[in-house]
């Protein structure tokens, strides 16, 4: 199964800016990637109340 994460970002200071990102991850590698990502966020002092939607939910897709 593949997991697809699509996200957008913008900036109130730069109103014409819009960034898009898309990541496709094989579900066999998701847990390790998620754990490393959370470790990096925690070590950098990330504030947990800031939204990181990809860590909170997993979109289900049909099997390959």
C-alpha positions, 0 to 999 in steps of 0.5 A, a space after each residue: 500500500 502507498 501513502 500519499 500526503 499532499 499539503 499546502 503552505 502560505 504566508 500572511 506576509 507574502 500573500 502571493 506565495 503558495 507552496 505545495 508538497 506531495 510525498 508518496 511513501 510505501 507503508 512498509 517504511 512509514 513507521 520508521 520515517 514517522 519516528 525519525 521525523 518526530 524525533 527531529 521535531 522534538 529535539 528541535 523544540 517544536 511546539 506540539 500545538 503547531 499542526 503537523 497533520 501527517 503525523 496525526 492521521 493516515 490516509 488509507 489507499 487501496 492496495 497495489 
